[in-house]
Amino acid sequence: MNPESPRDPQVRLLEWLEKYGYITAGVSFLFLGMVVFFYGWFEFLTGFRENVPRAVLALMNELLLVVILLELFRTVINFMKSRTISLEPFLYVGIIASVRRLLTIGAEITLQVEVPEIRFNQYLFDAMVNVGVVLALVAALFIHRLRDAKAEYLVKG
């Protein structure tokens, strides 16, 4: 029997395992997103009276993590529908993760009473790297969309 034949029981078993592997990964992303969401709100409500700015920034950080997890969940769903993986969701995740890091850096430095110069320079460098990553990913997203628009135009044209 041809090993690439869809009737081959080994191939069917592997395809079945792959399918349920993606399903469990997707459900896990969704479940983790829900846990992080509720944890973020719980921490916000319990920490709100002590330090409002820290509570707000922590909640924003957790909500951005939820968006990342939901984007990964959506990527799994799209893969299961089309059997292809798109570049765009990963660019979005990278942009969101870098913005999340920028917010964390800003929160850390803002909420400190006194920041030693060496620590400030580390924060500044970290922020510049993340801004560079955001700009590079936005440029990649723009180029990717431009390429898709051009391909669609050629198909229709």
Chimera marker file (.cmm) of the C-alpha trace (Angstrom):
<marker_set name="trace">
<marker id="1" x="0.000" y="0.000" z="0.000" r="1" g="1" b="0" radius="0.5"/>
<marker id="2" x="1.277" y="3.476" z="-0.848" r="1" g="1" b="0" radius="0.5"/>
<marker id="3" x="2.382" y="5.246" z="2.412" r="1" g="1" b="0" radius="0.5"/>
<marker id="4" x="0.859" y="8.502" z="1.167" r="1" g="1" b="0" radius="0.5"/>
<marker id="5" x="-2.516" y="6.933" z="0.482" r="1" g="1" b="0" radius="0.5"/>
<marker id="6" x="-5.320" y="8.425" z="2.598" r="1" g="1" b="0" radius="0.5"/>
<marker id="7" x="-6.585" y="4.873" z="3.195" r="1" g="1" b="0" radius="0.5"/>
<marker id="8" x="-3.359" y="3.903" z="4.968" r="1" g="1" b="0" radius="0.5"/>
<marker id="9" x="-4.301" y="3.327" z="8.651" r="1" g="1" b="0" radius="0.5"/>
<marker id="10" x="-1.064" y="4.894" z="9.900" r="1" g="1" b="0" radius="0.5"/>
<marker id="11" x="-1.707" y="8.093" z="7.987" r="1" g="1" b="0" radius="0.5"/>
<marker id="12" x="-5.320" y="8.180" z="9.170" r="1" g="1" b="0" radius="0.5"/>
<marker id="13" x="-4.148" y="7.720" z="12.769" r="1" g="1" b="0" radius="0.5"/>
<marker id="14" x="-1.625" y="10.549" z="12.457" r="1" g="1" b="0" radius="0.5"/>
<marker id="15" x="-4.205" y="12.828" z="10.835" r="1" g="1" b="0" radius="0.5"/>
<marker id="16" x="-6.658" y="12.010" z="13.642" r="1" g="1" b="0" radius="0.5"/>
<marker id="17" x="-3.978" y="12.783" z="16.256" r="1" g="1" b="0" radius="0.5"/>
<marker id="18" x="-3.098" y="16.017" z="14.462" r="1" g="1" b="0" radius="0.5"/>
<marker id="19" x="-6.744" y="17.088" z="14.352" r="1" g="1" b="0" radius="0.5"/>
<marker id="20" x="-7.308" y="16.480" z="18.044" r="1" g="1" b="0" radius="0.5"/>
<marker id="21" x="-3.915" y="17.968" z="18.881" r="1" g="1" b="0" radius="0.5"/>
<marker id="22" x="-5.006" y="21.224" z="17.242" r="1" g="1" b="0" radius="0.5"/>
<marker id="23" x="-8.385" y="21.055" z="18.951" r="1" g="1" b="0" radius="0.5"/>
<marker id="24" x="-6.798" y="20.608" z="22.393" r="1" g="1" b="0" radius="0.5"/>
<marker id="25" x="-4.277" y="23.384" z="21.708" r="1" g="1" b="0" radius="0.5"/>
<marker id="26" x="-7.077" y="25.723" z="20.601" r="1" g="1" b="0" radius="0.5"/>
<marker id="27" x="-9.259" y="24.916" z="23.595" r="1" g="1" b="0" radius="0.5"/>
<marker id="28" x="-6.225" y="25.425" z="25.835" r="1" g="1" b="0" radius="0.5"/>
<marker id="29" x="-5.585" y="28.885" z="24.358" r="1" g="1" b="0" radius="0.5"/>
<marker id="30" x="-9.232" y="29.776" z="24.919" r="1" g="1" b="0" radius="0.5"/>
<marker id="31" x="-9.246" y="28.405" z="28.475" r="1" g="1" b="0" radius="0.5"/>
<marker id="32" x="-5.985" y="30.174" z="29.367" r="1" g="1" b="0" radius="0.5"/>
<marker id="33" x="-7.372" y="33.405" z="27.939" r="1" g="1" b="0" radius="0.5"/>
<marker id="34" x="-10.432" y="33.112" z="30.169" r="1" g="1" b="0" radius="0.5"/>
<marker id="35" x="-8.307" y="32.319" z="33.244" r="1" g="1" b="0" radius="0.5"/>
<marker id="36" x="-6.004" y="35.278" z="32.585" r="1" g="1" b="0" radius="0.5"/>
<marker id="37" x="-9.014" y="37.528" z="32.003" r="1" g="1" b="0" radius="0.5"/>
<marker id="38" x="-10.639" y="36.657" z="35.328" r="1" g="1" b="0" radius="0.5"/>
<marker id="39" x="-7.306" y="36.691" z="37.162" r="1" g="1" b="0" radius="0.5"/>
<marker id="40" x="-6.541" y="40.158" z="35.756" r="1" g="1" b="0" radius="0.5"/>
<marker id="41" x="-9.879" y="41.528" z="36.915" r="1" g="1" b="0" radius="0.5"/>
<marker id="42" x="-9.533" y="39.858" z="40.310" r="1" g="1" b="0" radius="0.5"/>
<marker id="43" x="-6.078" y="41.407" z="40.806" r="1" g="1" b="0" radius="0.5"/>
<marker id="44" x="-7.375" y="44.757" z="39.578" r="1" g="1" b="0" radius="0.5"/>
<marker id="45" x="-10.292" y="44.788" z="42.009" r="1" g="1" b="0" radius="0.5"/>
<marker id="46" x="-8.183" y="43.655" z="44.965" r="1" g="1" b="0" radius="0.5"/>
<marker id="47" x="-5.287" y="46.024" z="44.223" r="1" g="1" b="0" radius="0.5"/>
<marker id="48" x="-7.326" y="49.033" z="43.151" r="1" g="1" b="0" radius="0.5"/>
<marker id="49" x="-7.542" y="50.612" z="46.626" r="1" g="1" b="0" radius="0.5"/>
<marker id="50" x="-3.816" y="50.305" z="47.300" r="1" g="1" b="0" radius="0.5"/>
<marker id="51" x="-2.377" y="51.673" z="44.062" r="1" g="1" b="0" radius="0.5"/>
<marker id="52" x="-4.698" y="52.714" z="41.235" r="1" g="1" b="0" radius="0.5"/>
<marker id="53" x="-2.039" y="53.289" z="38.537" r="1" g="1" b="0" radius="0.5"/>
<marker id="54" x="-0.335" y="49.952" z="39.219" r="1" g="1" b="0" radius="0.5"/>
<marker id="55" x="-3.710" y="48.141" z="39.206" r="1" g="1" b="0" radius="0.5"/>
<marker id="56" x="-4.742" y="49.752" z="35.909" r="1" g="1" b="0" radius="0.5"/>
<marker id="57" x="-1.427" y="48.965" z="34.213" r="1" g="1" b="0" radius="0.5"/>
<marker id="58" x="-1.471" y="45.385" z="35.505" r="1" g="1" b="0" radius="0.5"/>
<marker id="59" x="-5.000" y="44.892" z="34.163" r="1" g="1" b="0" radius="0.5"/>
<marker id="60" x="-4.032" y="46.359" z="30.795" r="1" g="1" b="0" radius="0.5"/>
<marker id="61" x="-1.046" y="44.009" z="30.680" r="1" g="1" b="0" radius="0.5"/>
<marker id="62" x="-3.260" y="40.996" z="31.433" r="1" g="1" b="0" radius="0.5"/>
<marker id="63" x="-5.880" y="42.043" z="28.873" r="1" g="1" b="0" radius="0.5"/>
<marker id="64" x="-3.218" y="42.322" z="26.174" r="1" g="1" b="0" radius="0.5"/>
<marker id="65" x="-2.112" y="38.794" z="27.056" r="1" g="1" b="0" radius="0.5"/>
<marker id="66" x="-5.747" y="37.699" z="26.638" r="1" g="1" b="0" radius="0.5"/>
<marker id="67" x="-5.799" y="39.298" z="23.167" r="1" g="1" b="0" radius="0.5"/>
<marker id="68" x="-2.617" y="37.379" z="22.273" r="1" g="1" b="0" radius="0.5"/>
<marker id="69" x="-4.138" y="34.094" z="23.464" r="1" g="1" b="0" radius="0.5"/>
<marker id="70" x="-7.368" y="34.768" z="21.543" r="1" g="1" b="0" radius="0.5"/>
<marker id="71" x="-5.375" y="35.573" z="18.401" r="1" g="1" b="0" radius="0.5"/>
<marker id="72" x="-3.595" y="32.227" z="18.749" r="1" g="1" b="0" radius="0.5"/>
<marker id="73" x="-6.977" y="30.547" z="19.296" r="1" g="1" b="0" radius="0.5"/>
<marker id="74" x="-8.285" y="32.183" z="16.108" r="1" g="1" b="0" radius="0.5"/>
<marker id="75" x="-5.161" y="31.018" z="14.241" r="1" g="1" b="0" radius="0.5"/>
<marker id="76" x="-5.867" y="27.415" z="15.246" r="1" g="1" b="0" radius="0.5"/>
<marker id="77" x="-9.486" y="27.746" z="14.088" r="1" g="1" b="0" radius="0.5"/>
<marker id="78" x="-8.414" y="29.216" z="10.744" r="1" g="1" b="0" radius="0.5"/>
<marker id="79" x="-5.860" y="26.446" z="10.279" r="1" g="1" b="0" radius="0.5"/>
<marker id="80" x="-8.485" y="23.794" z="10.958" r="1" g="1" b="0" radius="0.5"/>
<marker id="81" x="-10.793" y="25.394" z="8.377" r="1" g="1" b="0" radius="0.5"/>
<marker id="82" x="-8.295" y="26.047" z="5.600" r="1" g="1" b="0" radius="0.5"/>
<marker id="83" x="-5.308" y="23.783" z="6.468" r="1" g="1" b="0" radius="0.5"/>
<marker id="84" x="-3.029" y="26.783" z="5.895" r="1" g="1" b="0" radius="0.5"/>
<marker id="85" x="-1.320" y="29.048" z="8.379" r="1" g="1" b="0" radius="0.5"/>
<marker id="86" x="-1.373" y="32.760" z="7.662" r="1" g="1" b="0" radius="0.5"/>
<marker id="87" x="1.459" y="35.119" z="8.528" r="1" g="1" b="0" radius="0.5"/>
<marker id="88" x="-0.815" y="37.948" z="9.707" r="1" g="1" b="0" radius="0.5"/>
<marker id="89" x="-1.858" y="36.550" z="13.103" r="1" g="1" b="0" radius="0.5"/>
<marker id="90" x="1.767" y="36.084" z="14.097" r="1" g="1" b="0" radius="0.5"/>
<marker id="91" x="2.578" y="39.642" z="13.092" r="1" g="1" b="0" radius="0.5"/>
<marker id="92" x="-0.341" y="40.829" z="15.234" r="1" g="1" b="0" radius="0.5"/>
<marker id="93" x="0.840" y="38.734" z="18.168" r="1" g="1" b="0" radius="0.5"/>
<marker id="94" x="4.355" y="40.147" z="17.837" r="1" g="1" b="0" radius="0.5"/>
<marker id="95" x="3.053" y="43.717" z="17.701" r="1" g="1" b="0" radius="0.5"/>
<marker id="96" x="0.777" y="43.194" z="20.698" r="1" g="1" b="0" radius="0.5"/>
<marker id="97" x="3.571" y="41.487" z="22.678" r="1" g="1" b="0" radius="0.5"/>
<marker id="98" x="5.982" y="44.352" z="21.968" r="1" g="1" b="0" radius="0.5"/>
<marker id="99" x="3.399" y="46.992" z="22.884" r="1" g="1" b="0" radius="0.5"/>
<marker id="100" x="2.661" y="45.001" z="26.038" r="1" g="1" b="0" radius="0.5"/>
<marker id="101" x="6.366" y="45.052" z="26.913" r="1" g="1" b="0" radius="0.5"/>
<marker id="102" x="6.528" y="48.806" z="26.237" r="1" g="1" b="0" radius="0.5"/>
<marker id="103" x="3.631" y="49.371" z="28.625" r="1" g="1" b="0" radius="0.5"/>
<marker id="104" x="5.311" y="47.204" z="31.237" r="1" g="1" b="0" radius="0.5"/>
<marker id="105" x="8.574" y="49.126" z="30.886" r="1" g="1" b="0" radius="0.5"/>
<marker id="106" x="6.717" y="52.429" z="31.153" r="1" g="1" b="0" radius="0.5"/>
<marker id="107" x="4.818" y="51.236" z="34.200" r="1" g="1" b="0" radius="0.5"/>
<marker id="108" x="7.939" y="49.985" z="35.951" r="1" g="1" b="0" radius="0.5"/>
<marker id="109" x="9.838" y="53.208" z="35.463" r="1" g="1" b="0" radius="0.5"/>
<marker id="110" x="6.880" y="55.482" z="36.224" r="1" g="1" b="0" radius="0.5"/>
<marker id="111" x="5.963" y="53.732" z="39.436" r="1" g="1" b="0" radius="0.5"/>
<marker id="112" x="9.482" y="53.798" z="40.879" r="1" g="1" b="0" radius="0.5"/>
<marker id="113" x="10.346" y="56.655" z="43.201" r="1" g="1" b="0" radius="0.5"/>
<marker id="114" x="13.996" y="56.839" z="42.213" r="1" g="1" b="0" radius="0.5"/>
<marker id="115" x="15.611" y="55.131" z="39.236" r="1" g="1" b="0" radius="0.5"/>
<marker id="116" x="19.401" y="54.714" z="39.120" r="1" g="1" b="0" radius="0.5"/>
<marker id="117" x="20.933" y="55.964" z="35.889" r="1" g="1" b="0" radius="0.5"/>
<marker id="118" x="22.147" y="52.524" z="34.821" r="1" g="1" b="0" radius="0.5"/>
<marker id="119" x="18.655" y="51.066" z="35.339" r="1" g="1" b="0" radius="0.5"/>
<marker id="120" x="17.102" y="53.971" z="33.431" r="1" g="1" b="0" radius="0.5"/>
<marker id="121" x="19.482" y="53.331" z="30.519" r="1" g="1" b="0" radius="0.5"/>
<marker id="122" x="18.485" y="49.649" z="30.527" r="1" g="1" b="0" radius="0.5"/>
<marker id="123" x="14.799" y="50.616" z="30.424" r="1" g="1" b="0" radius="0.5"/>
<marker id="124" x="15.491" y="53.065" z="27.626" r="1" g="1" b="0" radius="0.5"/>
<marker id="125" x="17.389" y="50.472" z="25.591" r="1" g="1" b="0" radius="0.5"/>
<marker id="126" x="14.652" y="47.885" z="26.163" r="1" g="1" b="0" radius="0.5"/>
<marker id="127" x="12.019" y="50.394" z="25.070" r="1" g="1" b="0" radius="0.5"/>
<marker id="128" x="13.954" y="51.333" z="21.920" r="1" g="1" b="0" radius="0.5"/>
<marker id="129" x="14.349" y="47.676" z="20.959" r="1" g="1" b="0" radius="0.5"/>
<marker id="130" x="10.610" y="47.087" z="21.388" r="1" g="1" b="0" radius="0.5"/>
<marker id="131" x="9.738" y="50.198" z="19.383" r="1" g="1" b="0" radius="0.5"/>
<marker id="132" x="12.044" y="48.892" z="16.642" r="1" g="1" b="0" radius="0.5"/>
<marker id="133" x="10.302" y="45.511" z="16.752" r="1" g="1" b="0" radius="0.5"/>
<marker id="134" x="6.868" y="47.172" z="16.505" r="1" g="1" b="0" radius="0.5"/>
<marker id="135" x="7.972" y="49.284" z="13.538" r="1" g="1" b="0" radius="0.5"/>
<marker id="136" x="9.521" y="46.272" z="11.779" r="1" g="1" b="0" radius="0.5"/>
<marker id="137" x="6.411" y="44.146" z="12.326" r="1" g="1" b="0" radius="0.5"/>
<marker id="138" x="4.087" y="46.925" z="11.163" r="1" g="1" b="0" radius="0.5"/>
<marker id="139" x="6.239" y="47.312" z="8.032" r="1" g="1" b="0" radius="0.5"/>
<marker id="140" x="6.100" y="43.534" z="7.487" r="1" g="1" b="0" radius="0.5"/>
<marker id="141" x="2.315" y="43.599" z="7.912" r="1" g="1" b="0" radius="0.5"/>
<marker id="142" x="2.041" y="46.452" z="5.408" r="1" g="1" b="0" radius="0.5"/>
<marker id="143" x="4.226" y="44.602" z="2.878" r="1" g="1" b="0" radius="0.5"/>
<marker id="144" x="2.289" y="41.383" z="3.417" r="1" g="1" b="0" radius="0.5"/>
<marker id="145" x="-1.040" y="43.123" z="2.821" r="1" g="1" b="0" radius="0.5"/>
<marker id="146" x="0.353" y="44.930" z="-0.214" r="1" g="1" b="0" radius="0.5"/>
<marker id="147" x="1.494" y="41.600" z="-1.650" r="1" g="1" b="0" radius="0.5"/>
<marker id="148" x="-1.925" y="40.041" z="-0.985" r="1" g="1" b="0" radius="0.5"/>
<marker id="149" x="-3.697" y="43.009" z="-2.615" r="1" g="1" b="0" radius="0.5"/>
<marker id="150" x="-1.418" y="42.757" z="-5.630" r="1" g="1" b="0" radius="0.5"/>
<marker id="151" x="-2.036" y="39.008" z="-5.942" r="1" g="1" b="0" radius="0.5"/>
<marker id="152" x="-5.794" y="39.546" z="-5.666" r="1" g="1" b="0" radius="0.5"/>
<marker id="153" x="-5.636" y="42.308" z="-8.311" r="1" g="1" b="0" radius="0.5"/>
<marker id="154" x="-3.711" y="40.007" z="-10.690" r="1" g="1" b="0" radius="0.5"/>
<marker id="155" x="-6.238" y="37.210" z="-10.218" r="1" g="1" b="0" radius="0.5"/>
<marker id="156" x="-9.218" y="39.511" z="-10.844" r="1" g="1" b="0" radius="0.5"/>
<marker id="157" x="-7.530" y="41.658" z="-13.471" r="1" g="1" b="0" radius="0.5"/>
<link id1="1" id2="2" r="1" g="1" b="0" radius="0.2"/>
<link id1="2" id2="3" r="1" g="1" b="0" radius="0.2"/>
<link id1="3" id2="4" r="1" g="1" b="0" radius="0.2"/>
<link id1="4" id2="5" r="1" g="1" b="0" radius="0.2"/>
<link id1="5" id2="6" r="1" g="1" b="0" radius="0.2"/>
<link id1="6" id2="7" r="1" g="1" b="0" radius="0.2"/>
<link id1="7" id2="8" r="1" g="1" b="0" radius="0.2"/>
<link id1="8" id2="9" r="1" g="1" b="0" radius="0.2"/>
<link id1="9" id2="10" r="1" g="1" b="0" radius="0.2"/>
<link id1="10" id2="11" r="1" g="1" b="0" radius="0.2"/>
<link id1="11" id2="12" r="1" g="1" b="0" radius="0.2"/>
<link id1="12" id2="13" r="1" g="1" b="0" radius="0.2"/>
<link id1="13" id2="14" r="1" g="1" b="0" radius="0.2"/>
<link id1="14" id2="15" r="1" g="1" b="0" radius="0.2"/>
<link id1="15" id2="16" r="1" g="1" b="0" radius="0.2"/>
<link id1="16" id2="17" r="1" g="1" b="0" radius="0.2"/>
<link id1="17" id2="18" r="1" g="1" b="0" radius="0.2"/>
<link id1="18" id2="19" r="1" g="1" b="0" radius="0.2"/>
<link id1="19" id2="20" r="1" g="1" b="0" radius="0.2"/>
<link id1="20" id2="21" r="1" g="1" b="0" radius="0.2"/>
<link id1="21" id2="22" r="1" g="1" b="0" radius="0.2"/>
<link id1="22" id2="23" r="1" g="1" b="0" radius="0.2"/>
<link id1="23" id2="24" r="1" g="1" b="0" radius="0.2"/>
<link id1="24" id2="25" r="1" g="1" b="0" radius="0.2"/>
<link id1="25" id2="26" r="1" g="1" b="0" radius="0.2"/>
<link id1="26" id2="27" r="1" g="1" b="0" radius="0.2"/>
<link id1="27" id2="28" r="1" g="1" b="0" radius="0.2"/>
<link id1="28" id2="29" r="1" g="1" b="0" radius="0.2"/>
<link id1="29" id2="30" r="1" g="1" b="0" radius="0.2"/>
<link id1="30" id2="31" r="1" g="1" b="0" radius="0.2"/>
<link id1="31" id2="32" r="1" g="1" b="0" radius="0.2"/>
<link id1="32" id2="33" r="1" g="1" b="0" radius="0.2"/>
<link id1="33" id2="34" r="1" g="1" b="0" radius="0.2"/>
<link id1="34" id2="35" r="1" g="1" b="0" radius="0.2"/>
<link id1="35" id2="36" r="1" g="1" b="0" radius="0.2"/>
<link id1="36" id2="37" r="1" g="1" b="0" radius="0.2"/>
<link id1="37" id2="38" r="1" g="1" b="0" radius="0.2"/>
<link id1="38" id2="39" r="1" g="1" b="0" radius="0.2"/>
<link id1="39" id2="40" r="1" g="1" b="0" radius="0.2"/>
<link id1="40" id2="41" r="1" g="1" b="0" radius="0.2"/>
<link id1="41" id2="42" r="1" g="1" b="0" radius="0.2"/>
<link id1="42" id2="43" r="1" g="1" b="0" radius="0.2"/>
<link id1="43" id2="44" r="1" g="1" b="0" radius="0.2"/>
<link id1="44" id2="45" r="1" g="1" b="0" radius="0.2"/>
<link id1="45" id2="46" r="1" g="1" b="0" radius="0.2"/>
<link id1="46" id2="47" r="1" g="1" b="0" radius="0.2"/>
<link id1="47" id2="48" r="1" g="1" b="0" radius="0.2"/>
<link id1="48" id2="49" r="1" g="1" b="0" radius="0.2"/>
<link id1="49" id2="50" r="1" g="1" b="0" radius="0.2"/>
<link id1="50" id2="51" r="1" g="1" b="0" radius="0.2"/>
<link id1="51" id2="52" r="1" g="1" b="0" radius="0.2"/>
<link id1="52" id2="53" r="1" g="1" b="0" radius="0.2"/>
<link id1="53" id2="54" r="1" g="1" b="0" radius="0.2"/>
<link id1="54" id2="55" r="1" g="1" b="0" radius="0.2"/>
<link id1="55" id2="56" r="1" g="1" b="0" radius="0.2"/>
<link id1="56" id2="57" r="1" g="1" b="0" radius="0.2"/>
<link id1="57" id2="58" r="1" g="1" b="0" radius="0.2"/>
<link id1="58" id2="59" r="1" g="1" b="0" radius="0.2"/>
<link id1="59" id2="60" r="1" g="1" b="0" radius="0.2"/>
<link id1="60" id2="61" r="1" g="1" b="0" radius="0.2"/>
<link id1="61" id2="62" r="1" g="1" b="0" radius="0.2"/>
<link id1="62" id2="63" r="1" g="1" b="0" radius="0.2"/>
<link id1="63" id2="64" r="1" g="1" b="0" radius="0.2"/>
<link id1="64" id2="65" r="1" g="1" b="0" radius="0.2"/>
<link id1="65" id2="66" r="1" g="1" b="0" radius="0.2"/>
<link id1="66" id2="67" r="1" g="1" b="0" radius="0.2"/>
<link id1="67" id2="68" r="1" g="1" b="0" radius="0.2"/>
<link id1="68" id2="69" r="1" g="1" b="0" radius="0.2"/>
<link id1="69" id2="70" r="1" g="1" b="0" radius="0.2"/>
<link id1="70" id2="71" r="1" g="1" b="0" radius="0.2"/>
<link id1="71" id2="72" r="1" g="1" b="0" radius="0.2"/>
<link id1="72" id2="73" r="1" g="1" b="0" radius="0.2"/>
<link id1="73" id2="74" r="1" g="1" b="0" radius="0.2"/>
<link id1="74" id2="75" r="1" g="1" b="0" radius="0.2"/>
<link id1="75" id2="76" r="1" g="1" b="0" radius="0.2"/>
<link id1="76" id2="77" r="1" g="1" b="0" radius="0.2"/>
<link id1="77" id2="78" r="1" g="1" b="0" radius="0.2"/>
<link id1="78" id2="79" r="1" g="1" b="0" radius="0.2"/>
<link id1="79" id2="80" r="1" g="1" b="0" radius="0.2"/>
<link id1="80" id2="81" r="1" g="1" b="0" radius="0.2"/>
<link id1="81" id2="82" r="1" g="1" b="0" radius="0.2"/>
<link id1="82" id2="83" r="1" g="1" b="0" radius="0.2"/>
<link id1="83" id2="84" r="1" g="1" b="0" radius="0.2"/>
<link id1="84" id2="85" r="1" g="1" b="0" radius="0.2"/>
<link id1="85" id2="86" r="1" g="1" b="0" radius="0.2"/>
<link id1="86" id2="87" r="1" g="1" b="0" radius="0.2"/>
<link id1="87" id2="88" r="1" g="1" b="0" radius="0.2"/>
<link id1="88" id2="89" r="1" g="1" b="0" radius="0.2"/>
<link id1="89" id2="90" r="1" g="1" b="0" radius="0.2"/>
<link id1="90" id2="91" r="1" g="1" b="0" radius="0.2"/>
<link id1="91" id2="92" r="1" g="1" b="0" radius="0.2"/>
<link id1="92" id2="93" r="1" g="1" b="0" radius="0.2"/>
<link id1="93" id2="94" r="1" g="1" b="0" radius="0.2"/>
<link id1="94" id2="95" r="1" g="1" b="0" radius="0.2"/>
<link id1="95" id2="96" r="1" g="1" b="0" radius="0.2"/>
<link id1="96" id2="97" r="1" g="1" b="0" radius="0.2"/>
<link id1="97" id2="98" r="1" g="1" b="0" radius="0.2"/>
<link id1="98" id2="99" r="1" g="1" b="0" radius="0.2"/>
<link id1="99" id2="100" r="1" g="1" b="0" radius="0.2"/>
<link id1="100" id2="101" r="1" g="1" b="0" radius="0.2"/>
<link id1="101" id2="102" r="1" g="1" b="0" radius="0.2"/>
<link id1="102" id2="103" r="1" g="1" b="0" radius="0.2"/>
<link id1="103" id2="104" r="1" g="1" b="0" radius="0.2"/>
<link id1="104" id2="105" r="1" g="1" b="0" radius="0.2"/>
<link id1="105" id2="106" r="1" g="1" b="0" radius="0.2"/>
<link id1="106" id2="107" r="1" g="1" b="0" radius="0.2"/>
<link id1="107" id2="108" r="1" g="1" b="0" radius="0.2"/>
<link id1="108" id2="109" r="1" g="1" b="0" radius="0.2"/>
<link id1="109" id2="110" r="1" g="1" b="0" radius="0.2"/>
<link id1="110" id2="111" r="1" g="1" b="0" radius="0.2"/>
<link id1="111" id2="112" r="1" g="1" b="0" radius="0.2"/>
<link id1="112" id2="113" r="1" g="1" b="0" radius="0.2"/>
<link id1="113" id2="114" r="1" g="1" b="0" radius="0.2"/>
<link id1="114" id2="115" r="1" g="1" b="0" radius="0.2"/>
<link id1="115" id2="116" r="1" g="1" b="0" radius="0.2"/>
<link id1="116" id2="117" r="1" g="1" b="0" radius="0.2"/>
<link id1="117" id2="118" r="1" g="1" b="0" radius="0.2"/>
<link id1="118" id2="119" r="1" g="1" b="0" radius="0.2"/>
<link id1="119" id2="120" r="1" g="1" b="0" radius="0.2"/>
<link id1="120" id2="121" r="1" g="1" b="0" radius="0.2"/>
<link id1="121" id2="122" r="1" g="1" b="0" radius="0.2"/>
<link id1="122" id2="123" r="1" g="1" b="0" radius="0.2"/>
<link id1="123" id2="124" r="1" g="1" b="0" radius="0.2"/>
<link id1="124" id2="125" r="1" g="1" b="0" radius="0.2"/>
<link id1="125" id2="126" r="1" g="1" b="0" radius="0.2"/>
<link id1="126" id2="127" r="1" g="1" b="0" radius="0.2"/>
<link id1="127" id2="128" r="1" g="1" b="0" radius="0.2"/>
<link id1="128" id2="129" r="1" g="1" b="0" radius="0.2"/>
<link id1="129" id2="130" r="1" g="1" b="0" radius="0.2"/>
<link id1="130" id2="131" r="1" g="1" b="0" radius="0.2"/>
<link id1="131" id2="132" r="1" g="1" b="0" radius="0.2"/>
<link id1="132" id2="133" r="1" g="1" b="0" radius="0.2"/>
<link id1="133" id2="134" r="1" g="1" b="0" radius="0.2"/>
<link id1="134" id2="135" r="1" g="1" b="0" radius="0.2"/>
<link id1="135" id2="136" r="1" g="1" b="0" radius="0.2"/>
<link id1="136" id2="137" r="1" g="1" b="0" radius="0.2"/>
<link id1="137" id2="138" r="1" g="1" b="0" radius="0.2"/>
<link id1="138" id2="139" r="1" g="1" b="0" radius="0.2"/>
<link id1="139" id2="140" r="1" g="1" b="0" radius="0.2"/>
<link id1="140" id2="141" r="1" g="1" b="0" radius="0.2"/>
<link id1="141" id2="142" r="1" g="1" b="0" radius="0.2"/>
<link id1="142" id2="143" r="1" g="1" b="0" radius="0.2"/>
<link id1="143" id2="144" r="1" g="1" b="0" radius="0.2"/>
<link id1="144" id2="145" r="1" g="1" b="0" radius="0.2"/>
<link id1="145" id2="146" r="1" g="1" b="0" radius="0.2"/>
<link id1="146" id2="147" r="1" g="1" b="0" radius="0.2"/>
<link id1="147" id2="148" r="1" g="1" b="0" radius="0.2"/>
<link id1="148" id2="149" r="1" g="1" b="0" radius="0.2"/>
<link id1="149" id2="150" r="1" g="1" b="0" radius="0.2"/>
<link id1="150" id2="151" r="1" g="1" b="0" radius="0.2"/>
<link id1="151" id2="152" r="1" g="1" b="0" radius="0.2"/>
<link id1="152" id2="153" r="1" g="1" b="0" radius="0.2"/>
<link id1="153" id2="154" r="1" g="1" b="0" radius="0.2"/>
<link id1="154" id2="155" r="1" g="1" b="0" radius="0.2"/>
<link id1="155" id2="156" r="1" g="1" b="0" radius="0.2"/>
<link id1="156" id2="157" r="1" g="1" b="0" radius="0.2"/>
</marker_set>
